């Protein structure tokens, strides 16, 4: 196992084919999944609004640096897919954007 890097991944998608039960549950929990609830966690943090069209998941992935950002994105998308399926929510194609926190440069103001 090589050097481990921490990646912040935002996985975006569109709800698709939601059942009435799924739609009702999402609407009942919508206030808990707004902008203020967005956090990067290993299990993922789901955010959406009451239109139930688009969603995003914020996920932290720790993996080998040599596998790179593409692998971190694939791992995150797999986690999100599993989570949505377990909750019974239909969705379309997922896309992700990845930030390697170990290589990110921080500019401090003096």
PyMOL commands that set and color helices and strands:
alter all, ss='L'
color gray80, all
select helices_A, chain A and resi 20-28+30-33+35-37+65-86
alter helices_A, ss='H'
color red, helices_A
select strands_A, chain A and resi 4-14+45-48+54-64+95-100
alter strands_A, ss='S'
color yellow, strands_A
deselect
rebuild
show_as cartoon
